[in-house]
Amino acid sequence: MRILLDSNLPRAYAALLPGHRTETTHQRRWSDLDDGPLLEAAEGEFDAFITMDQSLRYQQNLRGRRLRIIVLRAVSNRLTVLAPSAPAVLLALREISLGELRIVTV
């Protein structure tokens, strides 16, 4: 699965998702895109989007999106804090369908 990590996640989080091709918005040079254009760009090239943006589901119409979206809920975006969420994220990636949003709490 091709996964896009939002700019609010550490790049090293990708190493916690083995078996997937993971890139960051920084690597794609999409860091300056607002949420709507970012999701549109990601839909053409990625299967899933992982973010810590808690308001994404309220600010964007996610109906009909061709992405699986995972929102991490944690007290910090430090890798040591987020690392325990990796097994739940991997499970969510297997379970959710395109257009679905899942919240994973650390």
Protein Blocks (a to p, Z undefined) as FASTA:
>chain_A
ZZdddfkbcfklmmmmghiacddfklnopmmpcfklmmmmmmmmpcbdcdfbfklmmmpc
fehpacdcdddddfbfcfklmmmmmmmmmmmmmmpcghiacdddZZ
